[in-house]
Structure formats: structure tokens, C-alpha cells
């Protein structure tokens, strides 16, 4: 997949993981691993950006005597996913147009 296209999908993929339940960094990477390759160095800046945009909130819980940073989607984050899905319909139409224009040789 084109890196630019992949980059545009990462935020909504992360929000989608959080829509299924609160989570933490390593688990988010693990949950997405079957669909998209994501490193910690890519994930955490995106999580900070999503938090700054109001799409998720952060809280801590104790786990094995250490604090674990947890992420929770907000109503704005859910709205962002819904807006993405509406926009995706337009992308699918463009995809079909391009696909139909390819000539088999």
C-alpha cells in the first residue's frame, strides 16, 4: 500500500480499536497487526495528536505495580469514524472508476 494512503488510514484505524474498548499502546499495535503494520514510534505521536484533537482521552491504571497509560475514545472520536465512513463511500466510487478504466492487455 502507498505510504501516503496508509498514513491517512492510521488515525481512523486506531480510533476503531478504541471504539471496541479502552486500550493501551502495545495492545493497539497487536490488535491492528493483522491489518496494518504499525510501530511504537509511529503510534505514540498519532495518539498524542488524537488526544490534542479531542478524539480520545488518556488516563492511567496500575498494572503489575506500574502505571499504564490507557486510551479511551470520545464522542468526537466516534463522530470522526462516522465521517470517515461517509467519505469512504466517495473513495470507493473513485476506486471503481479507476478500476473500470484499466484495460487488460
C-alpha positions in Angstrom: 0.0 0.0 0.0 1.2 3.5 -0.8 2.7 5.1 2.4 0.7 8.3 2.0 -2.6 6.4 1.7 -1.6 4.2 4.7 -0.8 7.2 6.8 -4.2 8.7 6.2 -5.9 5.5 7.5 -3.9 5.1 10.7 -5.8 7.5 12.8 -9.2 6.0 12.0 -7.8 2.5 12.5 -6.6 3.5 16.0 -9.9 5.1 16.8 -11.7 2.0 15.6 -9.6 -0.2 18.0 -10.6 2.2 20.8 -14.3 2.1 19.8 -14.1 -1.6 20.7 -12.9 -0.8 24.2 -10.2 1.2 26.1 -6.7 0.1 25.3 -3.0 0.8 25.7 -0.2 1.2 23.2 1.2 -2.3 22.8 -2.3 -3.8 22.6 -3.4 -1.3 20.0 -0.4 -2.4 17.9 -1.2 -6.0 18.4 -4.9 -5.5 17.6 -4.0 -3.9 14.3 -1.2 -6.2 13.3 -3.3 -8.4 11.1 -4.4 -5.4 9.1 -1.7 -2.8 9.1 2.0 -2.6 10.2 2.4 -0.1 13.0 5.4 0.7 15.1 5.6 2.3 18.5 7.4 5.3 17.0 4.5 5.8 14.7 1.7 5.1 17.2 2.5 7.4 20.0 2.7 10.7 18.0 -0.6 9.7 16.5 -2.1 9.1 19.9 -0.9 12.5 21.1 -2.4 14.2 18.0 -5.7 12.4 18.5 -5.8 13.5 22.2 -5.0 17.1 21.2 -7.8 17.0 18.7 -10.3 15.8 21.3 -10.8 12.4 19.7 -9.5 10.4 22.7 -8.8 10.9 26.3 -5.9 9.4 28.4 -6.0 8.0 31.9 -3.7 5.7 33.9 -4.3 2.5 35.7 -2.0 0.4 37.9 -0.8 -2.8 36.3 1.8 -5.0 37.9 2.9 -2.2 40.2 3.4 0.2 37.3 1.2 2.8 35.8 -0.2 2.0 32.4 -1.4 4.8 30.1 -4.9 3.9 28.8 -6.7 5.5 25.8 -10.5 6.0 25.6 -12.4 7.2 22.5 -14.5 10.3 23.0 -17.8 11.2 21.3 -15.8 13.4 18.9 -13.7 10.3 18.0 -16.8 8.3 17.3 -18.0 11.2 15.1 -14.7 11.2 13.3 -15.1 7.5 12.4 -18.6 8.1 11.1 -17.4 11.0 8.9 -14.6 8.8 7.6 -17.1 6.1 6.6 -19.2 8.6 4.7 -16.1 9.9 2.9 -15.0 6.3 2.2 -18.1 5.9 0.0 -16.7 8.6 -2.3 -13.3 6.9 -2.3 -14.9 3.6 -3.3 -16.7 5.3 -6.2 -13.4 6.8 -7.4 -11.7 3.3 -7.0 -14.4 1.7 -9.2 -14.0 4.4 -11.8 -10.2 3.9 -11.9 -10.6 0.1 -11.9 -13.1 0.2 -14.8 -10.6 2.3 -16.8 -7.8 -0.3 -16.7 -7.5 -2.2 -19.9 -6.4 -5.8 -19.8 -3.5 -6.4 -22.2 
